[in-house]
Amino acid sequence: MRTLAIAASALATLQASAGIIYHSQTRETTAFASIVTETAQQTHAAPGLGPWDVTADALAVFNADPGPVSSRARARMISDTTPEAISISGSYVLEPGFFFGTGTATGRSFMSIVFSVNQASPFSLSGLLPGLPFDEPFDPTPRRISLSGPGTDITAPWGEFDIDGVLQPGTYTYTVDVLSRVPGPAGDTSPGFAISEFDATLTVLPGPGTLAALVVTGGFAMSRRREAADRRGRSRR
């Protein structure tokens, strides 16, 4: 009976300190295309927590002489929200039409998650966020992955990243805002601002209390299996 009480207490500890506690979520993917005077835009928003895989597709067509010209943008977002991790990846296919430099194509992925942890919890933030293939001019395109909260103010660098730390009890905001576009601003028709993909995963590991609960409940389960095996052995005698 004492073992049962310990296991019940451990399970309560496990449930009380289970990883990510969600408060709100916004996940959107948008595609925008334009050619001469024609524009098109499509936006999808996740209805709630859980796995989400969607593609926004925008096609703008201008009836020019001797025939129509078009611009097209497709932005795909794949993401998931679990008690242990928040994952997101995005990919873009941008096809700006050529008509006296007027064709543009843009894809944007945006996510903002507000969550909390109720005890100190190790975390890792890893992924790939492509930067510019050149230094100048400065790129004003949103391309940001950040995590902020009690004692935490992290912005992932461009390129591959792998950041570890400990989240203190409290509420955090995790933001991903990644835009890919062709062409750049002020008539710049270079493809330098376009990226093809990105990904990021925030993993929150069990805190010390949760690990202790797992050890206790695991030990209890092993004890129960041993007792069952002993009973089966005695019944065969």
MDAnalysis code that builds the backbone (N, CA, C; Angstrom):
import MDAnalysis as mda
import numpy as np

u = mda.Universe.empty(711, n_residues=237, atom_resindex=np.repeat(np.arange(237), 3), trajectory=True)
u.add_TopologyAttr("name", ["N", "CA", "C"] * 237)
u.add_TopologyAttr("resid", np.arange(1, 238))
u.add_TopologyAttr("resname", ["MET", "ARG", "THR", "LEU", "ALA", "ILE", "ALA", "ALA", "SER", "ALA", "LEU", "ALA", "THR", "LEU", "GLN", "ALA", "SER", "ALA", "GLY", "ILE", "ILE", "TYR", "HIS", "SER", "GLN", "THR", "ARG", "GLU", "THR", "THR", "ALA", "PHE", "ALA", "SER", "ILE", "VAL", "THR", "GLU", "THR", "ALA", "GLN", "GLN", "THR", "HIS", "ALA", "ALA", "PRO", "GLY", "LEU", "GLY", "PRO", "TRP", "ASP", "VAL", "THR", "ALA", "ASP", "ALA", "LEU", "ALA", "VAL", "PHE", "ASN", "ALA", "ASP", "PRO", "GLY", "PRO", "VAL", "SER", "SER", "ARG", "ALA", "ARG", "ALA", "ARG", "MET", "ILE", "SER", "ASP", "THR", "THR", "PRO", "GLU", "ALA", "ILE", "SER", "ILE", "SER", "GLY", "SER", "TYR", "VAL", "LEU", "GLU", "PRO", "GLY", "PHE", "PHE", "PHE", "GLY", "THR", "GLY", "THR", "ALA", "THR", "GLY", "ARG", "SER", "PHE", "MET", "SER", "ILE", "VAL", "PHE", "SER", "VAL", "ASN", "GLN", "ALA", "SER", "PRO", "PHE", "SER", "LEU", "SER", "GLY", "LEU", "LEU", "PRO", "GLY", "LEU", "PRO", "PHE", "ASP", "GLU", "PRO", "PHE", "ASP", "PRO", "THR", "PRO", "ARG", "ARG", "ILE", "SER", "LEU", "SER", "GLY", "PRO", "GLY", "THR", "ASP", "ILE", "THR", "ALA", "PRO", "TRP", "GLY", "GLU", "PHE", "ASP", "ILE", "ASP", "GLY", "VAL", "LEU", "GLN", "PRO", "GLY", "THR", "TYR", "THR", "TYR", "THR", "VAL", "ASP", "VAL", "LEU", "SER", "ARG", "VAL", "PRO", "GLY", "PRO", "ALA", "GLY", "ASP", "THR", "SER", "PRO", "GLY", "PHE", "ALA", "ILE", "SER", "GLU", "PHE", "ASP", "ALA", "THR", "LEU", "THR", "VAL", "LEU", "PRO", "GLY", "PRO", "GLY", "THR", "LEU", "ALA", "ALA", "LEU", "VAL", "VAL", "THR", "GLY", "GLY", "PHE", "ALA", "MET", "SER", "ARG", "ARG", "ARG", "GLU", "ALA", "ALA", "ASP", "ARG", "ARG", "GLY", "ARG", "SER", "ARG", "ARG"])
u.atoms.positions = np.array([
    [0.829, -1.205, 0.000],
    [0.000, 0.000, 0.000],
    [0.864, 1.256, 0.000],
    [1.965, 1.212, 0.791],
    [2.857, 2.378, 0.833],
    [3.447, 2.646, -0.543],
    [3.798, 1.571, -1.279],
    [4.328, 1.733, -2.628],
    [3.307, 2.391, -3.539],
    [2.015, 1.984, -3.384],
    [0.955, 2.597, -4.183],
    [0.836, 4.076, -3.887],
    [0.941, 4.459, -2.612],
    [0.834, 5.865, -2.223],
    [1.987, 6.668, -2.802],
    [3.204, 6.096, -2.759],
    [4.366, 6.780, -3.335],
    [4.199, 6.963, -4.831],
    [3.718, 5.920, -5.502],
    [3.520, 6.010, -6.948],
    [2.468, 7.040, -7.289],
    [1.372, 7.088, -6.506],
    [0.322, 8.077, -6.760],
    [0.863, 9.483, -6.591],
    [1.680, 9.673, -5.545],
    [2.286, 10.986, -5.326],
    [3.221, 11.359, -6.468],
    [3.983, 10.371, -6.957],
    [4.909, 10.619, -8.066],
    [4.159, 10.991, -9.332],
    [3.037, 10.296, -9.570],
    [2.230, 10.612, -10.748],
    [1.663, 12.017, -10.655],
    [1.247, 12.428, -9.473],
    [0.741, 13.785, -9.290],
    [1.834, 14.798, -9.577],
    [3.062, 14.501, -9.114],
    [4.187, 15.389, -9.400],
    [4.448, 15.465, -10.891],
    [4.376, 14.321, -11.567],
    [4.598, 14.261, -13.003],
    [3.587, 15.112, -13.749],
    [2.301, 15.002, -13.358],
    [1.263, 15.762, -14.035],
    [1.398, 17.247, -13.743],
    [1.795, 17.606, -12.523],
    [1.878, 19.018, -12.127],
    [3.045, 19.734, -12.777],
    [4.050, 18.984, -13.224],
    [5.240, 19.626, -13.772],
    [5.498, 19.195, -15.208],
    [4.420, 18.922, -15.932],
    [4.559, 18.399, -17.286],
    [4.867, 19.516, -18.276],
    [6.129, 19.702, -18.587],
    [6.618, 20.502, -19.705],
    [5.919, 21.810, -19.988],
    [5.458, 21.947, -21.242],
    [4.905, 23.188, -21.752],
    [3.418, 23.285, -21.407],
    [3.050, 24.399, -20.800],
    [1.642, 24.682, -20.501],
    [1.223, 25.836, -21.415],
    [0.319, 25.561, -22.355],
    [-0.030, 26.551, -23.380],
    [-1.093, 27.523, -22.886],
    [-0.919, 28.800, -23.270],
    [-1.901, 29.838, -22.960],
    [-2.559, 30.387, -24.224],
    [-1.785, 30.606, -25.273],
    [-2.358, 31.088, -26.534],
    [-1.427, 30.724, -27.676],
    [-1.999, 30.652, -28.881],
    [-1.195, 30.337, -30.054],
    [-1.724, 31.084, -31.268],
    [-0.799, 31.562, -32.096],
    [-1.117, 32.111, -33.407],
    [-0.133, 31.513, -34.399],
    [-0.660, 30.837, -35.409],
    [0.190, 30.288, -36.476],
    [-0.465, 30.627, -37.811],
    [0.271, 31.327, -38.661],
    [-0.268, 31.763, -39.947],
    [0.765, 31.593, -41.045],
    [0.289, 31.295, -42.234],
    [1.147, 31.305, -43.411],
    [0.440, 32.085, -44.509],
    [1.200, 32.952, -45.199],
    [0.632, 33.865, -46.194],
    [1.451, 33.835, -47.473],
    [0.752, 33.867, -48.601],
    [1.401, 34.008, -49.916],
    [0.817, 35.250, -50.592],
    [1.697, 36.032, -51.215],
    [1.272, 37.245, -51.910],
    [2.009, 37.320, -53.245],
    [1.274, 37.710, -54.282],
    [1.875, 37.863, -55.621],
    [1.260, 39.079, -56.296],
    [2.070, 39.743, -57.124],
    [1.558, 40.886, -57.888],
    [2.272, 40.967, -59.228],
    [1.568, 41.501, -60.214],
    [2.136, 41.745, -61.537],
    [1.387, 42.943, -62.130],
    [2.117, 44.000, -62.443],
    [1.551, 45.253, -62.938],
    [0.471, 45.734, -61.947],
    [-0.802, 45.729, -62.324],
    [-1.871, 46.204, -61.435],
    [-2.616, 45.087, -60.727],
    [-2.266, 43.847, -61.003],
    [-2.987, 42.715, -60.419],
    [-2.267, 42.184, -59.178],
    [-3.038, 41.868, -58.153],
    [-2.481, 41.283, -56.934],
    [-3.332, 40.096, -56.489],
    [-2.715, 39.218, -55.712],
    [-3.432, 38.083, -55.133],
    [-2.789, 37.738, -53.801],
    [-3.614, 37.324, -52.832],
    [-3.091, 36.958, -51.519],
    [-3.943, 35.853, -50.917],
    [-3.287, 34.929, -50.221],
    [-3.989, 33.873, -49.498],
    [-3.313, 33.669, -48.150],
    [-4.118, 33.603, -47.084],
    [-3.609, 33.412, -45.724],
    [-4.373, 32.286, -45.049],
    [-3.650, 31.409, -44.368],
    [-4.265, 30.348, -43.573],
    [-3.809, 30.503, -42.123],
    [-4.736, 30.278, -41.196],
    [-4.423, 30.362, -39.773],
    [-4.812, 29.066, -39.084],
    [-3.943, 28.582, -38.196],
    [-4.225, 27.350, -37.453],
    [-5.384, 27.585, -36.487],
    [-6.363, 26.681, -36.435],
    [-7.533, 26.881, -35.571],
    [-7.248, 26.641, -34.093],
    [-6.156, 25.936, -33.790],
    [-5.856, 25.628, -32.393],
    [-4.558, 24.865, -32.283],
    [-4.318, 24.283, -31.124],
    [-3.093, 23.530, -30.886],
    [-3.095, 22.222, -31.663],
    [-1.897, 21.635, -31.805],
    [-1.777, 20.346, -32.467],
    [-1.061, 20.445, -33.793],
    [-0.946, 19.329, -34.492],
    [-0.234, 19.307, -35.775],
    [-0.971, 20.129, -36.827],
    [-0.196, 20.782, -37.702],
    [-0.779, 21.639, -38.726],
    [0.152, 21.647, -39.938],
    [-0.420, 21.404, -41.109],
    [0.342, 21.372, -42.362],
    [-0.528, 22.021, -43.431],
    [-0.110, 23.189, -43.920],
    [-0.952, 23.921, -44.868],
    [-0.070, 24.702, -45.842],
    [-0.602, 24.924, -47.041],
    [0.098, 25.710, -48.058],
    [-0.790, 26.850, -48.520],
    [-0.249, 28.069, -48.466],
    [-0.928, 29.235, -49.026],
    [-0.427, 29.417, -50.453],
    [-1.337, 29.681, -51.390],
    [-1.000, 29.751, -52.813],
    [-1.666, 30.989, -53.403],
    [-0.869, 31.901, -53.946],
    [-1.410, 33.126, -54.539],
    [-0.944, 33.245, -55.984],
    [-1.881, 33.514, -56.886],
    [-1.577, 33.647, -58.311],
    [-2.194, 34.944, -58.829],
    [-1.356, 35.826, -59.370],
    [-1.819, 37.086, -59.965],
    [-1.547, 37.043, -61.461],
    [-2.552, 37.359, -62.266],
    [-2.435, 37.286, -63.727],
    [-2.806, 38.636, -64.330],
    [-1.948, 39.135, -65.225],
    [-2.211, 40.396, -65.933],
    [-2.287, 40.105, -67.430],
    [-3.378, 40.537, -68.033],
    [-3.584, 40.280, -69.459],
    [-2.840, 41.327, -70.287],
    [-1.624, 40.969, -70.614],
    [-0.772, 41.873, -71.383],
    [-0.791, 41.480, -72.852],
    [-0.275, 42.343, -73.682],
    [-0.122, 42.069, -75.102],
    [1.309, 41.601, -75.340],
    [1.577, 40.444, -75.927],
    [0.671, 39.619, -76.735],
    [-0.041, 38.516, -75.946],
    [0.156, 38.434, -74.613],
    [-0.506, 37.379, -73.855],
    [-0.368, 37.646, -72.370],
    [-1.106, 36.900, -71.546],
    [-1.085, 37.144, -70.098],
    [0.268, 36.801, -69.476],
    [0.612, 37.539, -68.434],
    [1.808, 37.255, -67.625],
    [1.331, 37.083, -66.189],
    [2.083, 36.322, -65.415],
    [1.630, 36.022, -64.054],
    [2.781, 36.005, -63.061],
    [2.417, 36.200, -61.794],
    [3.320, 35.990, -60.659],
    [2.641, 35.005, -59.722],
    [3.457, 34.156, -59.082],
    [2.881, 33.160, -58.183],
    [3.779, 32.983, -56.956],
    [3.140, 32.789, -55.799],
    [3.868, 32.535, -54.550],
    [3.182, 31.400, -53.810],
    [3.997, 30.472, -53.286],
    [3.479, 29.391, -52.456],
    [4.316, 29.301, -51.185],
    [3.617, 29.286, -50.047],
    [4.290, 29.203, -48.750],
    [3.667, 28.061, -47.958],
    [4.484, 27.121, -47.563],
    [4.004, 25.970, -46.786],
    [4.545, 26.038, -45.369],
    [3.685, 25.773, -44.393],
    [4.108, 25.694, -43.004],
    [3.701, 24.341, -42.433],
    [4.660, 23.693, -41.750],
    [4.392, 22.458, -41.019],
    [4.788, 22.718, -39.570],
    [3.872, 22.514, -38.641],
    [4.211, 22.765, -37.245],
    [3.400, 21.853, -36.334],
    [3.858, 21.777, -35.077],
    [3.168, 20.963, -34.087],
    [3.419, 21.547, -32.707],
    [2.475, 21.324, -31.794],
    [2.588, 21.780, -30.417],
    [2.251, 20.620, -29.499],
    [3.227, 20.177, -28.719],
    [3.046, 19.072, -27.788],
    [3.510, 19.531, -26.402],
    [3.270, 18.730, -25.345],
    [3.758, 19.124, -24.016],
    [5.279, 19.174, -23.922],
    [5.975, 18.584, -24.890],
    [7.435, 18.535, -24.835],
    [8.112, 19.477, -25.827],
    [7.429, 19.864, -26.915],
    [8.131, 20.607, -27.960],
    [7.174, 21.427, -28.814],
    [7.733, 22.499, -29.393],
    [7.046, 23.306, -30.402],
    [7.932, 23.286, -31.644],
    [7.416, 22.740, -32.728],
    [8.217, 22.631, -33.946],
    [7.553, 23.401, -35.074],
    [8.386, 23.938, -35.963],
    [7.881, 24.656, -37.132],
    [8.908, 24.565, -38.248],
    [8.418, 24.403, -39.463],
    [9.278, 24.496, -40.638],
    [8.488, 25.181, -41.740],
    [9.194, 25.899, -42.601],
    [8.540, 26.594, -43.701],
    [9.318, 26.412, -44.980],
    [8.601, 26.386, -46.099],
    [9.247, 26.314, -47.409],
    [8.506, 27.244, -48.365],
    [9.246, 27.763, -49.353],
    [8.700, 28.782, -50.251],
    [9.062, 28.485, -51.700],
    [8.092, 28.679, -52.580],
    [8.321, 28.636, -54.022],
    [7.815, 29.961, -54.574],
    [8.728, 30.805, -55.047],
    [8.397, 32.156, -55.491],
    [8.710, 32.304, -56.974],
    [7.697, 32.711, -57.751],
    [7.845, 32.834, -59.202],
    [7.304, 34.198, -59.655],
    [8.105, 35.256, -59.482],
    [7.640, 36.574, -59.891],
    [7.651, 36.715, -61.414],
    [6.568, 37.176, -61.971],
    [6.510, 37.338, -63.425],
    [7.398, 38.478, -63.910],
    [7.852, 38.375, -65.143],
    [8.712, 39.413, -65.711],
    [7.875, 40.297, -66.641],
    [7.639, 41.507, -66.179],
    [6.944, 42.475, -67.021],
    [7.404, 43.863, -66.592],
    [8.496, 44.314, -67.180],
    [9.100, 45.608, -66.860],
    [9.364, 45.751, -65.361],
    [9.836, 44.666, -64.748],
    [10.227, 44.710, -63.343],
    [9.100, 44.839, -62.354],
    [7.872, 44.512, -62.753],
    [6.736, 44.703, -61.848],
    [6.355, 43.452, -61.066],
    [6.867, 42.295, -61.456],
    [6.452, 41.054, -60.789],
    [7.069, 40.899, -59.408],
    [6.253, 40.555, -58.417],
    [6.742, 40.263, -57.070],
    [6.078, 38.981, -56.556],
    [6.767, 38.298, -55.656],
    [6.227, 37.095, -55.024],
    [6.771, 37.024, -53.601],
    [5.887, 36.767, -52.642],
    [6.255, 36.796, -51.230],
    [5.575, 35.652, -50.480],
    [6.330, 35.022, -49.581],
    [5.761, 34.032, -48.673],
    [6.171, 34.351, -47.251],
    [5.242, 34.226, -46.327],
    [5.562, 34.564, -44.937],
    [4.969, 33.531, -43.984],
    [5.772, 33.130, -42.996],
    [5.330, 32.236, -41.929],
    [5.447, 32.977, -40.605],
    [4.368, 32.967, -39.834],
    [4.382, 33.681, -38.551],
    [3.789, 32.789, -37.466],
    [4.466, 32.756, -36.310],
    [3.981, 31.988, -35.167],
    [4.290, 32.743, -33.887],
    [3.315, 32.829, -33.004],
    [3.531, 33.406, -31.679],
    [2.833, 32.504, -30.664],
    [3.615, 31.920, -29.763],
    [3.093, 31.000, -28.757],
    [3.395, 31.573, -27.371],
    [2.377, 31.705, -26.538],
    [2.559, 32.097, -25.141],
    [2.347, 30.849, -24.287],
    [3.354, 30.513, -23.486],
    [3.277, 29.304, -22.657],
    [3.971, 29.558, -21.329],
    [3.823, 28.617, -20.427],
    [4.516, 28.728, -19.150],
    [5.069, 27.376, -18.732],
    [6.029, 27.402, -17.823],
    [6.515, 26.205, -17.141],
    [6.387, 26.475, -15.647],
    [6.105, 25.444, -14.862],
    [5.878, 25.675, -13.444],
    [7.047, 25.264, -12.557],
    [8.150, 24.871, -13.197],
    [9.385, 24.646, -12.449],
    [10.557, 24.790, -13.399],
    [11.757, 24.956, -12.850],
    [12.944, 25.105, -13.689],
    [13.069, 23.914, -14.627],
    [13.178, 24.197, -15.938],
    [13.150, 23.135, -16.949],
    [14.229, 23.384, -18.003],
    [15.128, 22.423, -18.220],
    [16.108, 22.567, -19.301],
    [15.402, 22.650, -20.660],
    [15.988, 23.414, -21.577],
    [15.409, 23.528, -22.910],
    [16.505, 23.556, -23.958],
    [16.102, 23.269, -25.198],
    [16.994, 23.449, -26.345],
    [16.203, 24.104, -27.467],
    [16.851, 25.008, -28.179],
    [16.263, 25.685, -29.335],
    [17.232, 25.495, -30.493],
    [16.790, 24.766, -31.525],
    [17.699, 24.442, -32.621],
    [16.976, 24.556, -33.954],
    [17.760, 24.738, -35.016],
    [17.160, 24.807, -36.342],
    [18.066, 25.470, -37.351],
    [17.440, 25.979, -38.413],
    [18.159, 26.630, -39.511],
    [17.367, 27.852, -39.932],
    [18.038, 29.020, -39.923],
    [17.426, 30.275, -40.341],
    [18.366, 30.950, -41.340],
    [18.134, 30.748, -42.643],
    [19.053, 31.316, -43.632],
    [19.131, 32.834, -43.532],
    [20.337, 33.364, -43.703],
    [20.546, 34.808, -43.727],
    [20.744, 35.293, -45.147],
    [21.369, 36.446, -45.258],
    [21.616, 37.024, -46.582],
    [22.842, 36.422, -47.240],
    [22.840, 36.296, -48.574],
    [24.041, 35.845, -49.278],
    [25.028, 36.988, -49.503],
    [24.704, 38.171, -49.002],
    [25.607, 39.322, -49.139],
    [25.387, 40.238, -47.936],
    [26.309, 41.155, -47.710],
    [26.247, 42.026, -46.535],
    [25.432, 43.291, -46.769],
    [25.495, 43.856, -47.938],
    [24.804, 45.111, -48.222],
    [23.930, 44.940, -49.465],
    [22.808, 45.673, -49.572],
    [22.288, 46.593, -48.559],
    [21.630, 45.848, -47.410],
    [21.337, 46.555, -46.335],
    [20.683, 45.949, -45.184],
    [19.323, 45.403, -45.598],
    [19.016, 44.210, -45.125],
    [17.760, 43.562, -45.482],
    [16.705, 43.817, -44.408],
    [15.638, 44.563, -44.709],
    [14.592, 44.818, -43.717],
    [13.571, 43.685, -43.613],
    [13.761, 42.618, -44.363],
    [12.815, 41.502, -44.355],
    [12.744, 40.850, -42.979],
    [11.542, 40.640, -42.436],
    [11.435, 39.912, -41.159],
    [12.009, 38.507, -41.297],
    [12.919, 38.180, -40.415],
    [13.500, 36.839, -40.385],
    [14.019, 36.644, -38.970],
    [13.115, 36.221, -38.068],
    [13.428, 36.264, -36.645],
    [12.830, 35.065, -35.922],
    [13.639, 34.487, -35.030],
    [13.193, 33.433, -34.123],
    [13.642, 33.847, -32.734],
    [12.688, 34.052, -31.811],
    [13.049, 34.574, -30.501],
    [12.259, 33.902, -29.388],
    [12.839, 33.934, -28.193],
    [12.220, 33.375, -26.995],
    [12.472, 34.349, -25.857],
    [11.408, 34.814, -25.209],
    [11.565, 35.772, -24.121],
    [10.688, 35.386, -22.945],
    [11.173, 35.700, -21.737],
    [10.457, 35.389, -20.521],
    [11.336, 35.696, -19.330],
    [11.039, 35.140, -18.156],
    [11.822, 35.442, -16.949],
    [13.307, 35.135, -17.123],
    [14.119, 36.172, -17.124],
    [15.568, 35.992, -17.261],
    [16.010, 35.476, -18.606],
    [15.135, 35.487, -19.605],
    [15.453, 34.920, -20.920],
    [15.110, 35.915, -22.019],
    [16.072, 36.205, -22.878],
    [15.852, 37.066, -24.042],
    [16.785, 36.578, -25.148],
    [16.295, 35.624, -25.937],
    [17.118, 34.939, -26.933],
    [16.610, 35.254, -28.330],
    [17.522, 35.614, -29.223],
    [17.221, 35.729, -30.646],
    [18.179, 34.816, -31.392],
    [17.642, 33.863, -32.130],
    [18.498, 32.904, -32.839],
    [19.292, 33.609, -33.927],
    [20.552, 33.265, -34.096],
    [21.354, 33.856, -35.165],
    [20.994, 33.256, -36.515],
    [21.355, 33.945, -37.588],
    [21.164, 33.378, -38.914],
    [22.094, 32.191, -39.112],
    [21.655, 31.254, -39.917],
    [22.414, 30.030, -40.137],
    [21.898, 28.929, -39.224],
    [22.678, 27.878, -39.074],
    [22.307, 26.797, -38.154],
    [22.531, 27.259, -36.720],
    [21.625, 26.888, -35.832],
    [21.764, 27.288, -34.436],
    [21.331, 26.155, -33.528],
    [21.920, 26.138, -32.329],
    [21.610, 25.129, -31.312],
    [21.888, 25.777, -29.959],
    [20.838, 26.183, -29.265],
    [20.950, 26.956, -28.031],
    [20.352, 26.147, -26.882],
    [21.085, 26.034, -25.793],
    [20.613, 25.310, -24.615],
    [20.529, 26.251, -23.423],
    [19.682, 25.919, -22.468],
    [19.560, 26.712, -21.256],
    [18.536, 26.112, -20.324],
    [18.114, 26.906, -19.353],
    [17.109, 26.484, -18.380],
    [16.041, 27.558, -18.293],
    [14.784, 27.155, -18.436],
    [13.662, 28.066, -18.273],
    [13.255, 28.085, -16.804],
    [13.204, 29.273, -16.213],
    [12.723, 29.409, -14.845],
    [11.199, 29.436, -14.840],
    [10.566, 29.106, -13.733],
    [9.100, 29.134, -13.687],
    [8.560, 30.496, -14.116],
    [7.544, 30.477, -14.955],
    [6.964, 31.721, -15.428],
    [6.385, 31.575, -16.821],
    [6.043, 32.711, -17.424],
    [5.383, 32.750, -18.725],
    [6.347, 33.259, -19.790],
    [6.315, 32.618, -20.969],
    [7.241, 32.921, -22.058],
    [6.485, 33.171, -23.361],
    [7.134, 33.926, -24.242],
    [6.613, 34.138, -25.590],
    [7.648, 33.638, -26.593],
    [7.225, 32.734, -27.456],
    [8.085, 32.159, -28.493],
    [7.563, 32.652, -29.834],
    [8.401, 33.366, -30.578],
    [7.983, 34.011, -31.817],
    [8.853, 33.570, -32.986],
    [8.205, 33.223, -34.082],
    [8.892, 32.914, -35.338],
    [8.226, 33.749, -36.429],
    [9.018, 34.555, -37.130],
    [8.490, 35.414, -38.193],
    [9.500, 35.394, -39.337],
    [9.170, 34.655, -40.390],
    [10.124, 34.451, -41.480],
    [9.444, 34.762, -42.804],
    [10.011, 35.732, -43.531],
    [9.471, 36.148, -44.820],
    [10.505, 35.912, -45.917],
    [10.022, 35.436, -47.051],
    [10.870, 35.234, -48.227],
    [10.235, 35.991, -49.379],
    [11.020, 36.750, -50.146],
    [10.417, 37.578, -51.191],
    [11.352, 37.803, -52.371],
    [10.747, 38.043, -53.507],
    [11.439, 38.450, -54.726],
    [10.539, 39.479, -55.411],
    [11.025, 40.639, -55.790],
    [12.381, 41.153, -55.559],
    [12.467, 41.878, -54.229],
    [13.591, 42.564, -54.036],
    [13.776, 43.364, -52.840],
    [13.106, 44.723, -52.986],
    [13.347, 45.615, -52.028],
    [12.691, 46.920, -52.044],
    [13.286, 47.871, -53.063],
    [12.564, 48.972, -53.304],
    [13.050, 50.075, -54.126],
    [13.510, 49.622, -55.503],
    [12.756, 48.709, -56.110],
    [13.062, 48.307, -57.476],
    [14.218, 47.340, -57.614],
    [14.784, 46.866, -56.500],
    [15.870, 45.892, -56.555],
    [15.299, 44.555, -57.014],
    [15.715, 44.103, -58.185],
    [15.162, 42.866, -58.745],
    [16.044, 41.645, -58.490],
    [17.052, 41.775, -57.607],
    [17.893, 40.625, -57.298],
    [17.102, 39.634, -56.456],
    [17.445, 38.339, -56.536],
    [16.747, 37.330, -55.733],
    [17.338, 37.173, -54.335],
    [18.189, 38.129, -53.922],
    [18.936, 37.961, -52.679],
    [18.094, 37.866, -51.431],
    [16.869, 38.368, -51.457],
    [16.058, 38.344, -50.252],
    [15.259, 37.050, -50.126],
    [15.268, 36.223, -51.156],
    [14.471, 34.992, -51.123],
    [15.229, 33.881, -50.405],
    [14.509, 33.112, -49.594],
    [15.041, 31.882, -49.022],
    [14.071, 30.760, -49.372],
    [14.576, 29.553, -49.412],
    [13.727, 28.428, -49.821],
    [13.085, 27.714, -48.644],
    [13.723, 27.772, -47.438],
    [13.181, 27.019, -46.311],
    [13.828, 27.455, -45.010],
    [13.196, 27.066, -43.895],
    [13.748, 27.262, -42.561],
    [13.109, 26.227, -41.640],
    [13.677, 26.053, -40.455],
    [13.041, 25.201, -39.449],
    [13.549, 25.572, -38.072],
    [12.725, 25.297, -37.058],
    [13.097, 25.570, -35.674],
    [12.296, 24.655, -34.758],
    [12.954, 24.154, -33.707],
    [12.293, 23.311, -32.719],
    [12.706, 23.753, -31.317],
    [11.717, 24.070, -30.502],
    [11.946, 24.371, -29.091],
    [11.503, 23.156, -28.282],
    [12.457, 22.553, -27.574],
    [12.174, 21.375, -26.762],
    [12.355, 21.725, -25.292],
    [11.356, 21.439, -24.488],
    [11.423, 21.678, -23.043],
    [11.494, 20.322, -22.354],
    [12.609, 20.074, -21.685],
    [12.848, 18.772, -21.067],
    [12.213, 18.714, -19.685],
    [11.942, 17.509, -19.186],
    [11.377, 17.393, -17.835],
    [12.294, 17.999, -16.796],
    [11.722, 18.710, -15.844],
    [12.500, 19.263, -14.746],
    [12.882, 18.180, -13.747],
    [13.706, 18.531, -12.738],
    [14.167, 17.523, -11.768],
    [13.021, 16.797, -11.078],
    [11.948, 17.515, -10.721],
    [10.814, 16.864, -10.067],
    [10.159, 15.842, -10.954],
    [10.053, 16.170, -12.246],
    [9.453, 15.244, -13.198],
    [10.319, 14.003, -13.370],
    [11.639, 14.211, -13.425],
    [12.543, 13.073, -13.563],
    [12.436, 12.149, -12.346],
    [12.341, 12.759, -11.163],
    [12.201, 11.936, -9.958],
    [10.918, 11.136, -10.005],
    [9.839, 11.779, -10.481],
    [8.565, 11.074, -10.591],
    [8.658, 9.917, -11.570],
    [9.353, 10.150, -12.679],
    [9.509, 9.092, -13.665],
    [10.289, 7.916, -13.094],
    [11.338, 8.226, -12.294],
    [12.130, 7.161, -11.684],
    [11.267, 6.353, -10.721],
    [10.481, 7.072, -9.887],
    [9.653, 6.374, -8.898],
    [8.603, 5.520, -9.577],
    [7.867, 6.113, -10.538],
    [6.817, 5.348, -11.208],
    [7.415, 4.217, -12.025],
    [8.590, 4.440, -12.613],
    [9.245, 3.368, -13.355],
    [9.643, 2.233, -12.432],
    [10.180, 2.606, -11.235],
    [10.549, 1.588, -10.266],
    [9.345, 0.836, -9.761],
    [8.226, 1.564, -9.572],
    [6.990, 0.916, -9.131],
    [6.509, -0.072, -10.181],
    [6.561, 0.328, -11.449],
    [6.115, -0.566, -12.517],
    [6.969, -1.822, -12.569],
    [8.298, -1.653, -12.387],
    [9.182, -2.821, -12.389],
    [8.847, -3.734, -11.216],
    [8.561, -3.127, -10.025],
    [8.208, -3.934, -8.854],
    [6.939, -4.730, -9.109],
    [5.936, -4.087, -9.706],
    [4.690, -4.780, -10.005],
    [4.927, -5.930, -10.981],
    [5.795, -5.711, -11.987],
    [6.085, -6.789, -12.940],
    [6.779, -7.948, -12.246],
    [7.709, -7.642, -11.308],
    [8.393, -8.716, -10.578],
    [7.408, -9.513, -9.719],
    [6.491, -8.784, -9.037],
    [5.498, -9.468, -8.216],
    [4.625, -10.388, -9.073],
    [4.204, -9.905, -10.243],
    [3.376, -10.725, -11.133],
    [4.144, -11.950, -11.600],
    [5.424, -11.786, -11.900],
    [6.241, -12.921, -12.336],
    [6.390, -13.943, -11.227],
    [6.577, -13.444, -9.971],
    [6.695, -14.365, -8.834],
    [5.422, -15.166, -8.654],
    [4.264, -14.486, -8.794],
    [2.995, -15.194, -8.639],
    [2.831, -16.266, -9.702],
    [3.223, -15.934, -10.946],
    [3.114, -16.932, -12.014],
    [4.028, -18.117, -11.741],
    [5.232, -17.832, -11.187],
    [6.170, -18.907, -10.884],
    [5.628, -19.821, -9.795],
    [5.028, -19.207, -8.733],
    [4.483, -20.016, -7.643],
    [3.322, -20.876, -8.124],
    [2.499, -20.336, -9.046],
    [1.331, -21.085, -9.504],
    [1.727, -22.302, -10.327],
    [2.942, -22.289, -10.898],
    [3.373, -23.431, -11.708],
    [3.924, -24.564, -10.835],
    [4.257, -24.242, -9.571],
    [4.867, -25.273, -8.732],
    [3.844, -26.306, -8.277],
])
